[in-house]
Amino acid sequence: MEAHRQFRFGQVLAVRALKKSGFSTAHALKQVGLSRSGYCDWGIKLASRFAAEEL
């Protein structure tokens, strides 16, 4: 389960990096192979995980 989580977090981070470099969200998602809903869901999980680690 942890390997899957790390893989998805990596995809979210890859999409964010592509967006920062100027790609549209749709293009970045296509490049990474992640759906928009998956990006949103896993982005929330990523944020909550880092917030929990900061406590």
C-alpha positions, -999 to 999 in steps of 0.1 A, spaced: 0 0 0 28 24 8 45 19 -26 12 27 -43 8 59 -22 43 70 -30 37 64 -67 6 85 -67 23 113 -46 50 112 -72 25 117 -100 9 146 -82 43 163 -77 52 156 -114 19 174 -125 27 203 -102 62 206 -116 49 206 -152 23 232 -144 50 254 -129 71 251 -161 41 264 -181 21 234 -192 -17 234 -188 -32 212 -162 -48 190 -189 -15 186 -207 4 178 -175 -22 152 -164 -20 135 -198 18 134 -197 18 119 -163 -11 95 -169 -33 108 -141 -70 117 -142 -82 151 -130 -102 135 -101 -72 113 -92 -50 144 -91 -75 162 -69 -79 133 -45 -43 124 -42 -33 161 -39 -56 164 -9 -40 132 6 -5 145 0 -13 179 16 -29 162 47 0 138 50 25 167 51 3 187 75 2 157 98 40 154 97 44 191 106 25 186 138 
